[in-house]
Amino acid sequence: MLSGHRSAWRRRGRNSRAARIAVPLAIPMALGLTLGIILAVSGGPVTTINQSATGCTSPSASPAVSGSPAAVASASASASASPCPTASTSVGAAAAALVPAAASFANGQTAFRQLGDVATNPVDGTGAAINLNQTAAQAAASMNCTLTVPSNPLSARGLATPWQLGDGCTMTNAGNEGAFVEATILSPGGQLQVYNPLVITAGTTPAVTPAPPTIARGSVVVIDVGFNGNNLVLQGRGARQGNCVDALGQSVIGQVSACNAVNFYRVADAAIAAGALTIPALGTASDGQQCLDTRNFALIDQDQSDNVVSHYLINANGQTEQNTAANANAGTGTTTLLSNGSDDALLSLFVDPANGCTPFTVPDTTNAAGTSPSQALNELSARVNQTGTIAVVPPNDEMTLVNSAFSVAKTNVYRSLVDQPLLAGNTDPNAVAAAYCQNMVNIAPAHNQLDLAKDTNFGSPVPTVGTNLASFLGARLAASFGVLGCAKFGLTDPVSATVNGAGVATAVTYNLAQQKATTAAAAGAGTGGTATPTASPTTQPGSGVPWSVAPPRRHRHHQNGTGM
């Protein structure tokens, strides 16, 4: 999620969601992709790191980036510490010998046919029915919404036809109820482009009518949908015309849905293999390591690979329009920029520019002469570039639960929407969940520590979670540990956070001791691909302090306190 990046916090804390979404902007002015007022925070704790845990080599001073999260952010003062310290201990614990990486469960085949369904009598991950006849007040409380897909959504005309947010929900409350749509288009010649279809509140009209994209004959389109609430249900004839998926049977994936995903990735992967489509290398970050991608355990959170980068504008009348320079400069008065808490936005707009990396972007035909990243671009990049220990969606991601239990089948539906290898039907979901947690606690802290100085000098994606990028990432990791139930597998939270009176993380330190997960605690959970997950703790381990970055469950659903 911006998983603070929505994902591990994004969901579903109402206060944090508002902080990451609405940014008042006076028009006319240049908009770009800025998400809000970014505070450049200097200083902060700098601890040392075990180089064996990161493969760190050739240390050198590197620039710290501050200011806007946009890719054009410029370098500022040099970091005060080398990205590859020579000491081998972290604050609070000595770094133990390196524990071999756990299995990635990323060696299967990707989907060759569409998996999943469009729910007609939807239930959430606990099995509770989702009300499709809500009042506005009920929608604000449940944060469940419907999204009507226009007819022929994969065509140029369909892409320019607004999607409609309904069931009592409104884009004026986008922080809790907002939906966002993003299309990635691959031409037969191997050219990629991005287009952002508009979402409007049902019963309203666009502030500016979208112009359709130009699509070459024979192109294939994937549409990814992002959501800032709890559960989004797709409706309308277009949902089936567009090969859309939002559920396994009636069990809704939550915030994740997509249209024509398997078809798109099958064509794109074949084009890559044939050399007809070239995906750029990630490049080297200022810390000397390969730049991150969405399948790197140093970036993932409780629900990786979810949500989109697209943004909208909304006026005082509650009418939305595409976020383009022309629209930003066309009107008068005050408008607001709406954004989706997203892992992809976290990577492209914050982590990459903070660490000297260049996001994967292609022409954005929504915005004349512009370029943009997208969820599909990031997944293609991760598929090509991520090697070694690969992070793919695990069954302890709460959006893959069925009746509050692990589900290999639903995990595979989610994976199919983001071009990830599928699990064999007889896979033990506890083993996958334990391995995911082990790799997260052994890889993410070391990498976060490596980039601590630079990230401390870069603005926070969600200032109500962390005062800078470094403290935000630490808080996000801590929340992910709790929501994924990693303690169930004999692991301990590696994050210690200092918070201010408002509960915002101001500094973080990491225990870099390597840990080994066990599935013994899950023994007897049953067979057939399900196991009961463990609820998140309500206090920070060993401290008794309320878990400020992982709000309590709401409506039997974990909240994503960080908003990304």
ZAFIRO-448789 format. One line per field, with one value per residue (C-alpha): residue number from 1; x, y, z. Coordinates in Angstrom, 3 decimals, padded with zeros to 6 digits. Example, Ala and Ser with C-alpha at 12.3 -4.5 7.8 and 13.67 -1.06 7.14 Angstrom:
pos = 1,2
u = 012.300,013.670
v = -004.500,-001.060
w = 007.800,007.140
END
This chain:
pos = 1,2,3,4,5,6,7,8,9,10,11,12,13,14,15,16,17,18,19,20,21,22,23,24,25,26,27,28,29,30,31,32,33,34,35,36,37,38,39,40,41,42,43,44,45,46,47,48,49,50,51,52,53,54,55,56,57,58,59,60,61,62,63,64,65,66,67,68,69,70,71,72,73,74,75,76,77,78,79,80,81,82,83,84,85,86,87,88,89,90,91,92,93,94,95,96,97,98,99,100,101,102,103,104,105,106,107,108,109,110,111,112,113,114,115,116,117,118,119,120,121,122,123,124,125,126,127,128,129,130,131,132,133,134,135,136,137,138,139,140,141,142,143,144,145,146,147,148,149,150,151,152,153,154,155,156,157,158,159,160,161,162,163,164,165,166,167,168,169,170,171,172,173,174,175,176,177,178,179,180,181,182,183,184,185,186,187,188,189,190,191,192,193,194,195,196,197,198,199,200,201,202,203,204,205,206,207,208,209,210,211,212,213,214,215,216,217,218,219,220,221,222,223,224,225,226,227,228,229,230,231,232,233,234,235,236,237,238,239,240,241,242,243,244,245,246,247,248,249,250,251,252,253,254,255,256,257,258,259,260,261,262,263,264,265,266,267,268,269,270,271,272,273,274,275,276,277,278,279,280,281,282,283,284,285,286,287,288,289,290,291,292,293,294,295,296,297,298,299,300,301,302,303,304,305,306,307,308,309,310,311,312,313,314,315,316,317,318,319,320,321,322,323,324,325,326,327,328,329,330,331,332,333,334,335,336,337,338,339,340,341,342,343,344,345,346,347,348,349,350,351,352,353,354,355,356,357,358,359,360,361,362,363,364,365,366,367,368,369,370,371,372,373,374,375,376,377,378,379,380,381,382,383,384,385,386,387,388,389,390,391,392,393,394,395,396,397,398,399,400,401,402,403,404,405,406,407,408,409,410,411,412,413,414,415,416,417,418,419,420,421,422,423,424,425,426,427,428,429,430,431,432,433,434,435,436,437,438,439,440,441,442,443,444,445,446,447,448,449,450,451,452,453,454,455,456,457,458,459,460,461,462,463,464,465,466,467,468,469,470,471,472,473,474,475,476,477,478,479,480,481,482,483,484,485,486,487,488,489,490,491,492,493,494,495,496,497,498,499,500,501,502,503,504,505,506,507,508,509,510,511,512,513,514,515,516,517,518,519,520,521,522,523,524,525,526,527,528,529,530,531,532,533,534,535,536,537,538,539,540,541,542,543,544,545,546,547,548,549,550,551,552,553,554,555,556,557,558,559,560,561,562,563,564
u = 000.000,001.382,001.458,002.419,002.510,-000.756,000.086,000.874,-000.865,-002.657,-005.516,-007.792,-007.126,-009.438,-007.259,-004.105,-005.961,-007.014,-003.439,-002.179,-004.946,-006.145,-003.816,-005.352,-003.893,-004.571,-005.136,-003.525,-000.230,002.051,000.876,003.163,002.812,003.379,001.300,001.352,003.434,006.743,008.848,012.588,013.788,017.492,019.330,018.036,019.806,022.417,023.232,025.566,024.783,025.950,027.353,026.982,023.241,023.113,025.963,027.137,030.348,032.439,031.132,031.122,029.484,026.198,023.716,020.674,017.569,014.988,011.814,009.238,008.704,008.612,011.272,012.796,013.795,017.297,020.199,021.038,023.794,025.898,024.940,026.798,027.612,028.882,026.186,028.322,029.469,032.166,030.791,028.685,026.290,023.013,021.444,020.014,021.493,024.568,024.047,024.131,025.516,023.663,020.683,020.120,017.154,013.926,012.232,010.627,007.805,008.291,009.264,005.855,004.294,002.318,-001.365,-002.147,-005.884,-007.951,-008.438,-010.989,-014.384,-016.485,-018.448,-022.223,-023.009,-019.727,-018.253,-015.071,-012.055,-013.810,-016.861,-019.074,-021.546,-020.857,-023.904,-024.565,-027.394,-025.691,-026.511,-023.713,-023.359,-023.131,-020.513,-018.440,-018.525,-017.847,-015.490,-016.886,-017.865,-018.929,-017.296,-019.258,-017.097,-018.078,-018.966,-016.062,-013.487,-010.481,-011.298,-010.209,-013.793,-014.266,-011.060,-012.319,-015.693,-015.711,-016.024,-018.653,-018.092,-021.305,-023.036,-023.145,-019.479,-018.146,-014.882,-015.209,-014.255,-011.448,-009.193,-011.502,-013.562,-011.630,-011.101,-008.452,-008.050,-004.877,-004.423,-001.175,-001.259,001.146,001.181,002.105,005.365,006.412,005.599,004.082,001.899,-000.126,-003.616,-005.616,-009.378,-011.412,-013.490,-016.493,-019.046,-022.230,-024.755,-022.140,-020.428,-016.721,-015.355,-013.635,-014.638,-011.723,-010.153,-009.675,-006.197,-004.904,-004.475,-002.787,-004.748,-003.848,-002.783,-003.457,-004.610,-004.505,-006.546,-005.460,-007.764,-006.698,-008.842,-008.402,-011.135,-011.692,-013.466,-014.223,-016.761,-016.811,-020.193,-021.670,-021.640,-018.189,-016.716,-017.307,-016.559,-013.201,-012.254,-012.234,-011.534,-012.193,-012.723,-012.321,-015.934,-017.705,-014.700,-013.545,-009.795,-010.304,-008.559,-007.187,-008.952,-007.913,-009.218,-007.584,-004.485,-003.655,-004.056,-001.873,000.944,000.902,001.444,003.973,006.007,006.117,007.233,010.000,011.161,011.198,013.121,010.210,009.716,012.666,012.391,015.134,017.558,016.924,020.299,022.456,021.312,023.520,024.086,025.884,023.077,020.676,017.689,014.583,011.524,008.112,009.314,012.258,011.846,013.412,010.307,007.309,004.819,001.725,000.041,002.603,001.914,-001.331,-002.837,-001.897,-000.006,-002.820,-004.099,-007.230,-008.293,-011.566,-013.253,-015.394,-018.542,-017.288,-016.554,-013.395,-011.158,-007.946,-004.772,-003.272,-001.381,-004.121,-006.840,-004.762,-004.296,-007.773,-009.866,-009.932,-010.348,-009.227,-009.028,-007.658,-005.278,-006.506,-004.126,-004.173,-002.022,000.168,003.296,003.933,003.737,005.992,008.622,008.365,007.796,009.751,012.158,013.629,014.343,015.564,018.215,019.346,017.242,015.119,011.546,010.397,008.156,006.572,004.517,001.346,-001.299,-003.553,-001.161,000.200,003.992,004.087,005.470,004.365,005.050,002.272,001.576,001.899,005.214,006.584,005.478,007.078,010.262,010.257,009.637,012.648,015.047,014.460,016.601,017.647,015.142,011.930,008.936,005.540,002.113,001.835,-001.273,-000.978,-001.743,-005.158,-006.578,-006.066,-007.972,-011.166,-013.343,-010.365,-008.202,-005.237,-006.226,-003.811,-006.523,-007.240,-003.530,-003.159,-005.977,-004.183,-000.861,-002.446,-003.465,000.163,001.971,003.400,004.101,001.327,001.504,000.890,-002.479,-000.915,001.440,001.405,000.304,001.915,005.310,004.827,003.705,006.591,009.148,007.765,008.001,011.539,012.799,011.119,012.689,016.133,016.304,014.271,015.956,019.451,018.489,016.559,019.599,021.834,019.741,018.870,020.852,019.510,015.934,016.045,016.666,013.742,010.114,007.601,004.901,002.509,003.630,001.079,002.944,006.598,008.263,010.538,010.935,013.232,010.904,007.927,009.545,010.426,006.888,005.541,007.775,006.698,003.036,003.581,005.213,002.122,-000.560,001.122,001.189,004.940,005.259,003.266,006.316,008.724,010.026,010.420,009.778,013.151,011.982,012.240,010.537,010.638,007.283,006.186,003.110,000.930,002.098,004.174,007.465,010.360,013.244,013.774,016.497,016.788,017.889,019.869,020.139,019.168,016.123,014.829,011.105,009.307,005.926,005.574,003.055,000.823,000.874,-002.564,-004.092,-005.483,-004.847,-006.359,-004.597,-006.005,-004.794,-005.992,-003.949,-002.941,-004.363,-002.030,-000.696,-002.135,001.123,004.675,006.492,008.363,007.291,003.643,003.338,000.213,000.994,000.693,001.365,-001.003,-004.457,-006.825,-009.054,-012.145,-015.191,-013.132,-010.598,-007.042,-006.450,-003.567,-002.419,000.221,-001.871,000.430
v = 000.000,004.716,001.340,004.363,002.638,001.299,-001.448,-002.300,000.577,002.029,000.112,000.904,003.433,006.321,009.094,008.014,007.574,011.172,012.289,010.481,011.395,014.980,017.824,021.259,022.957,026.411,026.481,027.441,025.901,023.086,019.830,017.017,013.953,015.517,013.843,016.506,018.849,017.102,017.897,017.573,016.306,016.184,014.333,011.183,008.136,006.482,002.946,000.403,-002.584,-006.130,-006.084,-009.840,-009.398,-007.014,-007.900,-004.326,-003.472,-000.470,002.078,005.706,008.902,009.457,012.308,012.569,013.678,016.002,017.690,016.473,012.757,013.281,011.627,015.004,015.561,016.913,015.915,017.883,017.624,014.475,011.784,011.854,008.154,005.715,003.448,000.439,000.791,-001.594,-002.297,-005.437,-004.631,-002.765,-000.832,-003.193,-006.497,-007.991,-009.138,-012.923,-015.167,-014.981,-017.314,-018.740,-017.224,-019.135,-020.541,-017.901,-020.107,-018.176,-021.000,-021.987,-021.103,-017.928,-018.212,-019.197,-018.623,-016.234,-017.155,-015.666,-014.095,-010.970,-011.323,-010.877,-011.671,-010.540,-011.402,-010.078,-012.094,-013.080,-014.376,-011.463,-010.275,-006.930,-004.663,-003.455,-001.104,001.293,004.801,007.362,006.996,003.210,003.500,005.890,003.393,000.217,001.701,-000.858,000.460,-000.593,000.521,000.263,-000.672,001.066,-000.949,-002.267,-000.957,-002.237,-000.117,003.490,004.673,002.512,003.791,007.369,006.531,007.280,004.472,005.187,004.876,003.873,002.084,005.286,006.118,009.379,010.664,013.665,011.192,009.707,009.232,006.461,005.550,006.632,004.313,004.806,003.203,002.803,001.220,-000.031,-000.658,-002.820,-002.415,-005.233,-003.392,-003.617,-000.028,000.623,003.515,004.437,005.935,006.777,006.278,008.594,007.615,009.803,009.597,007.978,010.659,013.284,014.260,014.813,018.298,017.824,015.118,012.687,012.450,008.868,007.456,006.375,002.597,000.708,-002.143,-005.418,-003.826,-005.574,-003.646,-004.341,-002.226,-002.123,-000.769,000.793,001.528,003.398,001.637,-001.940,-003.857,-002.763,-004.703,-004.368,-004.138,-003.583,-005.380,-003.950,-006.025,-009.199,-007.628,-006.524,-009.902,-008.299,-010.133,-008.947,-012.201,-015.928,-016.988,-014.491,-013.794,-010.309,-009.693,-006.338,-003.444,-005.456,-005.970,-005.898,-006.428,-008.566,-009.073,-012.658,-011.930,-008.833,-010.470,-013.578,-011.389,-009.129,-012.027,-013.674,-010.389,-010.060,-013.616,-012.957,-009.712,-007.656,-005.857,-004.534,-003.866,-001.563,-002.709,-001.347,000.330,000.846,002.890,005.394,002.735,000.535,-002.016,-002.783,-000.438,-001.898,-003.352,-004.518,-008.093,-007.199,-008.055,-004.694,-002.947,-005.221,-004.991,-006.779,-006.734,-006.246,-005.412,-003.571,-000.302,002.172,005.392,007.318,010.596,012.686,016.258,017.121,020.529,022.164,020.699,017.153,016.617,014.736,015.110,013.513,014.895,016.657,019.890,021.190,020.501,021.963,025.203,025.431,026.349,028.874,028.606,025.677,022.047,018.984,016.269,012.762,009.815,006.122,004.705,002.412,000.273,001.354,005.054,004.486,002.944,005.324,008.615,008.164,005.232,005.513,009.268,009.170,006.623,007.828,005.422,006.105,004.752,002.739,005.148,005.219,007.813,008.757,009.608,010.977,013.904,015.244,014.855,013.306,010.027,007.899,004.700,002.178,-000.947,-003.149,-001.563,-002.212,-005.853,-006.399,-004.785,-006.954,-010.119,-009.398,-007.875,-009.451,-012.536,-014.585,-014.246,-013.110,-011.741,-012.788,-012.489,-014.875,-016.539,-014.498,-011.349,-010.516,-009.838,-013.523,-014.911,-016.930,-017.151,-015.798,-018.735,-019.040,-019.967,-021.141,-020.736,-017.090,-016.345,-017.646,-015.412,-012.382,-013.534,-014.010,-010.339,-009.208,-011.807,-013.792,-017.551,-019.682,-022.021,-025.723,-026.755,-029.018,-026.332,-025.900,-022.264,-022.131,-022.878,-020.082,-017.615,-018.502,-018.182,-014.819,-013.482,-014.843,-013.239,-009.947,-009.660,-010.726,-008.589,-005.409,-004.158,-004.433,-002.566,000.103,000.555,000.877,003.747,005.310,008.524,009.272,008.319,010.460,013.448,012.685,013.634,011.216,009.643,009.887,012.518,011.263,007.928,008.957,012.359,011.327,008.442,006.510,006.606,005.894,002.769,001.548,002.077,000.362,-002.665,-002.922,-002.836,-005.450,-007.763,-007.521,-007.786,-010.741,-012.568,-013.135,-013.670,-016.862,-018.321,-017.702,-014.397,-011.072,-007.578,-006.104,-002.479,-000.081,003.231,006.537,008.297,011.821,012.842,012.396,008.813,009.645,007.788,010.251,007.771,004.039,001.549,-002.055,-005.296,-006.926,-010.327,-012.983,-015.059,-018.510,-019.104,-022.216,-023.567,-025.643,-023.197,-023.831,-027.621,-029.171,-026.222,-028.590,-029.503,-028.584,-025.239,-023.357,-022.394,-019.926,-016.697,-014.911,-011.496,-008.526,-007.541,-004.400,-003.192,-002.976,-006.190,-005.867,-002.286,-002.221,000.919,001.026,000.079,003.519,002.320,-000.647,000.477,-002.097,-004.223,-002.547,-004.535,-007.717,-006.500,-005.431,-001.758,-000.513,002.282,003.705,004.268,002.641
w = 000.000,-000.220,001.555,003.314,000.598,001.173,001.967,005.256,006.632,004.081,004.725,006.538,009.176,008.615,010.025,008.204,004.953,004.827,005.362,002.309,-000.082,-000.187,-001.008,-001.649,-004.673,-006.041,-009.786,-012.030,-010.967,-012.020,-010.471,-011.480,-009.274,-005.872,-003.192,-000.542,001.507,002.065,005.075,004.662,007.992,008.719,011.412,013.067,014.391,012.227,013.279,011.757,009.631,009.107,005.587,005.223,005.437,002.508,000.213,000.619,-001.222,-002.167,000.313,-000.715,000.387,-001.378,-001.676,000.514,-001.296,000.127,-000.926,-003.432,-003.937,-007.669,-009.734,-010.461,-006.852,-006.648,-004.474,-001.358,001.210,001.345,003.799,007.048,006.965,004.385,002.940,003.846,007.468,008.610,012.059,012.394,015.197,015.328,018.147,020.718,019.495,017.924,014.373,014.356,011.665,008.388,008.200,004.708,002.911,003.271,000.173,-002.022,-003.347,-006.568,-008.917,-010.269,-013.595,-014.088,-014.960,-018.551,-018.169,-016.114,-012.468,-010.116,-010.505,-010.247,-007.006,-007.211,-003.558,-002.079,001.279,002.863,003.985,007.198,005.334,006.367,003.727,002.063,001.901,-001.650,-000.644,001.738,002.732,002.708,006.475,006.223,003.489,005.570,008.434,006.445,003.835,001.387,-002.045,-005.521,-008.763,-011.999,-014.970,-018.241,-021.337,-023.401,-020.921,-022.891,-025.968,-026.493,-026.064,-022.977,-021.396,-021.808,-020.234,-016.479,-013.939,-011.270,-007.524,-005.760,-002.893,-000.848,-001.499,-002.862,-004.249,-001.939,000.779,-001.314,001.697,002.933,-000.114,-003.195,-006.165,-008.856,-012.273,-014.329,-017.748,-019.269,-023.020,-025.058,-028.834,-031.247,-031.908,-028.272,-027.288,-023.867,-022.781,-019.713,-019.585,-016.463,-016.840,-014.619,-011.600,-010.771,-007.990,-009.258,-010.181,-011.040,-014.284,-014.921,-014.369,-017.732,-020.196,-020.723,-024.165,-025.402,-025.928,-029.309,-029.308,-032.125,-033.638,-031.965,-028.681,-025.390,-022.311,-018.587,-016.192,-012.549,-009.868,-006.580,-003.551,-000.282,001.681,002.817,000.061,-003.492,-005.563,-009.360,-011.076,-014.516,-017.845,-018.526,-015.700,-017.695,-021.057,-019.695,-018.155,-014.712,-011.430,-007.894,-005.973,-005.591,-005.930,-003.681,-001.427,-002.425,-002.542,-000.798,-002.448,-005.356,-008.687,-012.322,-015.829,-018.540,-016.410,-017.374,-021.086,-020.875,-018.963,-021.138,-024.229,-022.486,-021.101,-024.531,-026.095,-023.509,-024.164,-027.922,-027.548,-028.895,-025.568,-023.606,-019.889,-018.571,-015.913,-012.433,-012.182,-009.107,-006.137,-004.341,-001.652,-004.200,-004.317,-007.143,-007.097,-005.503,-007.192,-006.014,-005.417,-003.227,000.464,001.270,-000.124,000.420,003.269,004.529,001.124,-001.583,-005.222,-004.624,-005.789,-008.483,-009.197,-010.928,-009.469,-009.986,-009.376,-007.645,-007.512,-004.867,-006.471,-005.976,-009.672,-010.580,-013.603,-014.843,-013.341,-016.356,-016.755,-019.027,-016.464,-013.655,-015.553,-017.091,-014.080,-011.310,-007.568,-005.439,-006.407,-004.634,-005.760,-004.927,-004.704,-003.925,-001.126,-003.171,-003.048,-006.617,-005.782,-002.772,-005.021,-007.953,-006.152,-002.921,-002.585,-006.073,-006.054,-002.460,-003.390,-006.797,-008.861,-011.928,-011.978,-015.001,-016.912,-020.373,-022.288,-020.419,-022.989,-020.269,-019.977,-023.278,-023.547,-020.073,-018.785,-015.864,-013.947,-013.389,-011.396,-014.476,-015.443,-011.967,-012.045,-015.452,-014.159,-011.038,-013.064,-015.265,-012.754,-009.333,-008.783,-005.788,-002.968,-004.634,-002.722,-004.049,-002.432,000.563,002.044,005.257,003.278,004.734,001.276,000.398,003.394,002.999,006.097,008.070,006.974,004.633,001.075,-001.598,-004.224,-003.369,-003.069,-006.614,-007.862,-006.409,-007.890,-011.318,-011.379,-010.977,-013.115,-010.216,-010.182,-008.752,-005.774,-006.274,-004.897,-002.252,-000.923,002.861,003.317,006.756,005.240,002.686,005.357,007.672,004.880,003.834,007.380,007.818,004.632,005.497,008.966,007.715,004.571,005.100,008.314,006.840,003.684,005.593,007.818,004.778,003.399,006.748,006.313,002.847,003.698,006.838,004.584,002.279,002.803,004.288,002.098,005.053,007.597,010.135,010.230,010.013,009.947,007.075,004.647,006.996,010.000,007.762,006.324,009.803,011.063,007.944,008.523,012.158,011.208,008.500,011.035,013.208,010.547,008.825,012.171,011.976,015.727,015.221,013.498,016.375,015.017,016.807,015.497,014.446,014.629,017.556,016.885,018.719,018.483,019.357,021.318,018.233,017.797,014.715,014.300,014.451,014.431,014.075,014.900,013.798,015.376,012.575,014.235,011.711,012.618,011.727,011.360,012.503,011.457,014.630,016.069,013.082,013.396,013.384,011.577,009.002,005.404,002.101,001.796,004.780,008.226,010.794,010.973,014.136,014.969,015.168,018.596,020.099,021.616,020.395,021.400,024.649,025.249,026.254,024.125,021.917,018.354,016.840,013.312,013.316,014.431,015.898,013.717,012.353,011.326,011.793,009.251,009.966,009.482,007.435,009.651,007.359,004.320,001.759
END
